[in-house]
Every structure is written in C-alpha cells, then in structure tokens.
C-alpha cells in the first residue's frame, strides 16, 4: 500500500508540474528534461509510469484538464435556476485574472486546441471531447430554460451553445497581458447584451 501511495504521489507531482510547464511553454517547445529537472526525478522514474511524452500529456488531459474545465464551466450548470445568468457568471469567473485560475494567461483549452490542431489528431480528439462535454451540458440547460420560460421558445439551443463556446475560446486566444482587462470587459458586455436578446417575453395576462 505504501508503494502504491508513493507511486500516486509521483504521478500527481509529474502531472501538476507537467501541466504548468506545458501551459507556459507549449507542448512542442517542452522537453521532458524541463519537467524532470524541476522535480529532481530521473527518466527511469518517468518511464516507469508513462510510455511517452504523448501518453503523459493525454493522462494530464484526462485527469487535470477535464477536472479544471468541469469545475469552472460545467459544474455550475447543474442548476434549476434561470440558466442565462448562471452561464454568464461561469464564463466571467473562468476569465477572472488571478493566480489561482489556470484558465487565464497562458492556459489551457483554447491554447492547446490551437497548438494541436492538424498536428496531433489523437490529442486533438481528447481536447475536443472536453468541448463536446461542455456543449452537451450547455444545450441541456438552455433547453430546460426554454421549458421553464426563461428563454424564448423559437431559439436554437444548439446554435446558442456553439456561439457561447466559440466566443469564449476566441476571447481566450485574443487575451494578452497588455489588453486582457479591456478585452475581457468588452467581451462580457457584449455577451450580456446577447443574453438579453435571448430572454423570453413576459406573458400577458
């Protein structure tokens, strides 16, 4: 049991450090030695747990990236309230610039999707699966919002979800240290206007 615990600790250390380095330098600009040196681990220790750099990154996606995206963008959608302010709040928090939020400045889903597009089909598929998971949950919540009378019934929930995801990934790609605050503010203001146009008209008695 002690050996298994030690193994899990090593894997966790590798994954968290790997995610940090990959997000800062990019997958293709990162050498395994960059990660192992900081952790004072040997290549033998690494290959005891992972077959390759690609296998290592896929494990990071399946464990850490999914976990972080789920916590920020999917878990908040588990609500019975009006979905529009819930979705807007989750996006606003995901773009909040603070040290504890890895969705900002150099991280993660948008950056990795761009990096692996047309370069690694397998890793791209894992990343797109995360986007699809977000999309499915958005569509489900939006449809419930229509039934509950929060969203206009004639609207296309799949189209709304696609727009939300595309605009979020787009603003993440555009954000940089110099213009991030202004870009974030303008984007959120326009998103609020868009969400306002989705509201169901009040029923006349």
N, C-alpha and C positions, 0 to 999 in steps of 0.2 A: 504493500500500500504506500509506503514511504517513497519507493522508487517511482510509482505512478504519479504521486503528488509532485515530486521533483520534475518529472517529465512534463506535466501540465504547466508548472511554473515556467519552465524553459520555453515551452511553446508560446505561452502568453507574452513573455518578455520579447521573444522574437517578433511576434505579430504586432504588438504595440509599437515597438521600435521600427519595424518594417513599414508600417502604415505611416508613421511620422516622416521617415526618410523618403519613401515613395511619393508622398504628397508634396514634399518640399522640392525634390529634385526631378520627379518623374520616374516612371518605371524603367525606361530605356537608358536614362542617364545615371541609374543607380547600379553600383556593383555590390554584390553580396558582402564583399570585404568592408564596404562602408558601414554596413549594419553590424556585422560580427565584431568589428574592431571596437565599436562603442559599447558593446555588451561583453567584451572580453570572452568571446566564445570561438571555438575552433570550427573549421569547415566540417570536421568529422561530426561534431555535435549537431550542426545544421542538417547534414545529410542523414543523420540518424532519424530525424523527424520528417524531412521533406525530400522528395525526389529531385526537385529542381527549383530554380527561381520562379518559374511559372506556376508550379504546384504550390509553392509558398504564397504567391500572390493570390491565387484562387482561394486558398484557405483564409487569407485575410478578408477577402470579399465576403465569403460565406459566414464568417464569424463576426468581424468587426464592422465592416461597411454596412451590411444588412442591418445590424443591430443599431447603428447610429442613424441611418436613414429612417428605420422603423420608429425609433424614439422621437425623432423630430417631426416627421412628415406623415406618418401613418397612424401611430397610436392615438394622436389627438382626434382622429376622425371617428373614433369609437364613441359616438355621442348621439343622443336623441334630440339635441337642440337644433336651432337653425344652422345649417351647415356653412353658410357663407362667411359669417364672422369667425367660425372655427377654422376654416381653411385659411382665411386671410391671416389670422393670428399665428398659425403654424408656419406659414411662409415667412412672416415678419420675424419670428423667432429664429428661423433657420438662417436668416440673413443678418442676424444681430452680430456686430463685430465685437466679440470678446474672446479672451484666451481659452475659455472652456468650450467654445463652439467650433468644432473642426469643419463645419460646413462653409466656413468663411476663409478668405485669404489663403489660397494655395491648396485647399481641399475641395472636393473629392469627387463626387459623382460626375459632375459636368466635366471636370478636368480629365478624369480617367476615361470617360466616354470618348472625348476628343482624342486623347492620346492613342487609344487602342483601335479607333475606327479605321478599318481597312488594313490594319497591321497584325491583329491577332483575333481571329474570328471566335475562338473559344472563350477568351476572357471577355470580349465584347458581349457575348451571349449572356454570361453571368451578370454583367453590369446592366444589360437591357432587361433581364429578368427582374431586377430591383425596380426599375422604372415601371415595368408592367404591373408589379405588385402594388405600387403607389397608384397607378392608373385605375386598376380594378377597384381599389378602396374608394378612390375619389368618385368614380361613376356610381358605385353603390350608394354612397352618401348623398350625392346630388339627386339621384332618383328618389330616394326617401324624402329629400327636401321638396321635391315636386308633389309627392303624395301628401305631405304634411302642409302644403300650401305656402311654403317659403319661397319657392322658385316657380317662375312662370311655366305652365304646363307645355307650351309649344316648343320649348327649348330642347336642344340636342345635348344630352348629358355627356355623351362620348366626345363630342366636339369641344365642350367646355373643359373637360378634363385634359384633353390634348393641348388646348391653349394654355391652361394653367401650367402644365409640365414644361411645355416648350418655352414659355416666357420665363419661368423660373430658371431653367438651365441656361437660357440665353443671358439673363442678367448676371448669373454667376460667372459666365465666361467673360462678360464685359467688365466686371468689377476689378479695379486695381487699387493699390494703396492711395493714389492721389485723388481718384474720382469716386471711390467706393461709396462714401457717405451721400454724396449728391445723387449718384446713380440709384442707390437703394431708395432714397426718398422719392425721387421722381417715379420710379417703377411702382412703388407701393401706392402712391397717389393715383396713378392710372389704373392700377388693379382695383382699388376701391371704387373708382368710377365704373369700371367694367362690372364689378359685382353688383353695384347699384342697379345696373340695367337688367340684371337677371331676376330681380325680385318680382314676385307675383303681385299683381294689382290687388288692392284690398277689395273684398266682395261687398257690393252694395246691398243693403238690407231692403 
